[in-house]
Amino acid sequence: MSESAMLQVLGAIAYGELKAYEGAKAKAAEAEDPEERRAWRKVAAEELRHHKGFARRIEALGGDPERAMAPYRASLDHFHGLPEERDPVAAAVCDFLGEGIAADLLRWFKTVADPETAAFVETVLADEVEHEGRAVAAVRQCIAGAPDGRRRAAAGARRMLLRMVTSSPGSGPSFLAFVRIGRPQALLGALAAGYVRRLRAVGVGPLAEVERLLRGGQAAA
């Protein structure tokens, strides 16, 4: 395994966790409901812990966190800076699937990382399981309570897929780091399987169902 590739992948993950912290902090500030505000503050604190932990792993392996994160700043800033969906149903689905991408990446990374890093990843995944459980319930409620909710959710799922392809942290030359670290086919398989599993969890998937719902909406229009 290439040590430089490991540092680059750690940099991508560390910066991704920093963006997740910023996003959760912003949602906490925007939340009007006190319970929702507390939940987002808890998520923000956990995401910051994750970021700092991955930065420490970079330092433990002899790297500089800022330098390791640098190749991923542009793509992740672009990904997180894309305009929010105007449709609240599509926005909820996009956020849910985006969080899932990060969790699937970590599950793959745990299988290729050194033992100390893998042990830390395990603690991060424990937090992510709790996050996803809350998110599934919230997204299903959002879809069920909205007119034509499943079709609107399908539109959000397709847009997130496009975002994954065009703005992923491993896009461009930096993707070589993910390939060099090992098991790239397992990574791609984990991302695809996770995407489909989450669509099913919120009552939208599989992918064929997404396309059917979208075609139905176009015919109705």
C-alpha positions in Angstrom: 0.0 0.0 0.0 1.3 3.4 -0.9 1.8 5.7 2.2 1.3 8.8 0.1 -2.0 7.4 -1.2 -3.1 6.7 2.3 -2.4 10.2 3.3 -4.3 11.6 0.4 -7.4 9.5 1.1 -7.2 10.5 4.8 -7.0 14.1 3.5 -10.2 13.6 1.5 -12.0 12.1 4.4 -10.8 14.7 6.9 -11.9 17.6 4.7 -15.3 15.8 4.0 -15.8 15.6 7.8 -15.0 19.3 8.1 -17.6 20.2 5.5 -20.1 17.9 7.3 -19.4 19.8 10.5 -20.0 23.2 8.8 -23.2 21.9 7.3 -24.6 20.6 10.6 -23.6 23.8 12.4 -25.5 25.8 9.8 -28.6 23.6 10.1 -28.5 24.0 13.9 -28.3 27.8 13.5 -31.3 27.7 11.1 -33.5 25.3 13.2 -36.5 26.9 14.8 -37.5 23.9 16.8 -35.4 23.5 20.0 -35.3 19.7 19.8 -34.2 19.9 16.1 -31.6 22.5 17.1 -30.2 20.2 19.8 -30.0 17.3 17.4 -28.1 19.2 14.8 -25.7 20.6 17.5 -25.0 17.0 18.6 -24.3 16.0 15.0 -22.0 19.0 14.5 -20.0 18.1 17.6 -19.6 14.6 16.3 -18.6 15.7 12.8 -15.9 18.0 14.3 -14.6 15.1 16.4 -14.4 13.0 13.3 -12.5 15.7 11.4 -10.0 16.2 14.3 -9.5 12.5 14.6 -8.7 12.0 11.0 -6.3 15.0 11.1 -4.5 13.4 14.0 -4.2 10.1 12.0 -2.6 12.1 9.2 -0.1 13.6 11.6 0.6 10.1 13.2 1.5 8.8 9.7 4.0 11.7 9.2 1.8 13.9 7.1 0.5 17.5 7.2 -3.3 17.7 7.4 -3.6 20.9 5.4 -1.4 19.6 2.6 -3.3 16.2 2.6 -6.7 18.0 2.3 -5.6 20.4 -0.4 -6.3 18.3 -3.5 -9.9 17.8 -2.4 -10.9 21.3 -1.4 -12.1 22.4 -4.8 -14.3 19.4 -5.6 -15.8 19.2 -2.1 -16.4 22.9 -1.9 -18.1 22.7 -5.2 -20.2 19.7 -4.1 -21.3 21.3 -0.8 -21.7 24.8 -2.4 -24.2 23.7 -5.1 -27.6 25.5 -4.7 -30.0 23.7 -2.5 -33.0 22.0 -4.1 -36.0 24.3 -4.1 -38.3 21.3 -3.6 -38.0 20.3 0.1 -38.7 16.6 -0.7 -35.9 16.5 -3.3 -33.6 18.4 -0.9 -34.3 16.0 2.0 -33.4 13.0 -0.3 -30.3 14.7 -1.6 -29.0 15.4 1.9 -29.8 11.8 3.0 -28.0 10.2 0.1 -25.0 12.6 0.4 -24.5 11.6 4.0 -24.7 8.0 3.0 -21.9 8.4 0.4 -19.6 9.4 3.2 -20.6 6.5 5.4 -20.1 4.0 2.6 -16.7 5.5 1.9 -15.7 5.0 5.5 -16.9 1.3 5.5 -14.6 0.6 2.6 -11.7 2.6 4.1 -11.9 0.6 7.3 -11.0 -2.6 5.2 -7.9 -1.1 3.7 -6.6 1.2 6.6 -3.9 0.4 9.2 -5.3 -1.0 12.5 -5.1 2.3 14.4 -7.0 4.2 11.7 -9.5 1.3 11.3 -10.2 1.4 15.0 -11.0 5.1 14.8 -13.1 4.6 11.8 -15.2 2.2 13.8 -16.1 4.9 16.3 -17.1 7.2 13.5 -19.3 4.6 11.9 -21.1 4.1 15.2 -22.1 7.8 15.0 -23.1 7.5 11.4 -25.5 4.6 12.1 -27.4 6.8 14.6 -27.4 9.7 12.1 -28.8 7.5 9.3 -31.5 6.0 11.5 -32.9 9.5 12.3 -32.5 10.5 8.7 -34.5 7.6 7.3 -37.5 8.3 9.6 -37.4 12.0 8.7 -37.2 11.5 4.9 -39.9 8.9 4.9 -42.2 11.3 6.8 -41.3 14.1 4.4 -42.2 12.0 1.4 -45.4 10.6 2.9 -46.6 14.1 3.8 -46.0 15.7 0.4 -48.2 15.7 -2.7 -46.6 13.4 -5.3 -43.9 12.7 -2.7 -42.4 9.6 -4.3 -41.9 11.2 -7.7 -40.3 14.3 -6.2 -38.1 12.1 -4.1 -37.1 10.2 -7.2 -36.1 13.5 -8.9 -33.9 14.3 -5.9 -32.3 10.8 -6.1 -31.4 11.3 -9.7 -29.9 14.7 -9.2 -27.8 13.4 -6.3 -26.5 10.7 -8.6 -25.4 13.3 -11.1 -23.7 15.2 -8.3 -21.9 12.1 -7.2 -20.5 11.6 -10.8 -19.5 15.3 -11.4 -18.4 16.4 -7.9 -17.2 13.4 -6.0 -14.0 13.8 -3.8 -12.3 11.1 -5.8 -13.0 12.7 -9.2 -10.2 13.7 -11.5 -6.5 13.0 -10.9 -7.0 12.6 -7.1 -9.1 9.4 -7.7 -5.7 7.7 -8.4 -5.1 7.8 -4.6 -8.3 5.7 -4.0 -7.2 3.2 -6.7 -3.6 2.9 -5.3 -4.7 2.3 -1.7 -6.4 -1.0 -2.7 -9.7 -2.6 -3.5 -11.1 0.1 -5.8 -13.8 -2.3 -7.2 -15.0 -2.9 -3.6 -15.2 0.9 -3.1 -17.3 1.4 -6.2 -19.5 -1.6 -5.3 -20.0 -0.2 -1.8 -21.1 3.2 -3.1 -23.5 1.7 -5.6 -25.0 -0.8 -3.2 -25.4 1.9 -0.5 -27.2 4.2 -2.9 -29.7 1.5 -3.8 -30.2 0.4 -0.2 -31.0 3.9 0.9 -33.5 4.4 -1.9 -35.3 1.3 -0.8 -35.1 2.4 2.9 -37.1 5.6 2.1 -39.5 3.8 -0.2 -38.3 5.1 -3.6 -35.9 2.4 -5.0 -34.7 0.4 -6.8 -33.3 2.5 -9.6 -35.8 1.1 -12.1 -38.5 2.4 -9.9 -36.9 5.9 -9.8 -37.0 6.0 -13.6 -40.6 4.7 -13.7 -41.7 7.4 -11.2 -40.0 10.1 -13.2 -41.5 8.9 -16.5 -44.9 8.9 -14.9 -44.4 12.5 -13.7 -43.4 13.6 -17.2 -46.5 11.9 -18.7 -48.7 13.6 -16.2 -47.2 17.0 -17.0 
